[in-house]
Amino acid sequence: MSAESIRLRVEVEGDGIIVTMSGTAFRVIYRKQAHTTGLVAFDVRGAPGAAISQVEFLARAWKLANDKARELGWIV
């Protein structure tokens, strides 16, 4: 699977930003906690045997979640 074909989905639900990867069990929820300047990851789910590693998924998910949080005005 090429980097271009990896599809991550970003959704906002309440106070969480949820990032998932199509066709896998990968999922992470990010939240902005009071008195912090960034997002904190909760409920990280891995996907053994996926085309990318969990570390790579989390790196991509973190970038997308931060972009969405900036768009929403949650972080600067």
N, C-alpha and C positions, 0 to 999 in steps of 0.2 A: 504494500500500500504506500503510495507516494505521499509526501507531506501535503500536496495540494488536494488529495482526495480524502484527507482526514477531516471530518465534519464535526465541529463542536457546536452545541446549541446553548444559548444563554437565555435564561428566563428570570424574571423578577417575581418573587412571591413573598408578599409581606415585607419583612425586613431582611430577606435573604436573596442572594443572587445564586442561582443554581446553574451549574455548567455540567453538561452531559456530552458523551460521545456516541454518535449514532452507531447502532449495531453492536454495542458493548454494554457492560454493566458499569463502566466508568461514570462516576458522579461525585461532585463536590459542591457543598453549599458554603458560600462566603457570607459573613455578616460584619457590619460595622458596629463595634462595641463602643459604649460611652467612654470618653476620655482616651480614645486611641486615634491615631492619625490614619490608620489603614484598615484593611479587611482581615478577618480571622477565618480560617478554614474550619468547618465543622462537617461531620458526617461524610468522611472520605470513603468512597467505595472503589475497590480495585477491579481489574478485569484480567485475570490470568489468561495468557494466550492471545491477548489483543495485539494488534499490529504495532503498537507503540508501548513503551514502558510506562509505568505509573508515574515516574518522575517526569517524563516528557509530557504526559497528559496534564499533570499538576502545573507545570511551567506554563503551558499554553492556556490552561484554564485561569490561572492567576492573572495573566495579562488581559484576557477577555473580561474577567470580572472587574478588574481595576478600571478598564476603559468604560464599562457600563456604570460603575460607581461614580466616575467623574461626570459622565453624561447626566446622571441623576442628581448630581450635586452632593453626593454622600461624602466624597473626598475631593481634595484639591489636586 
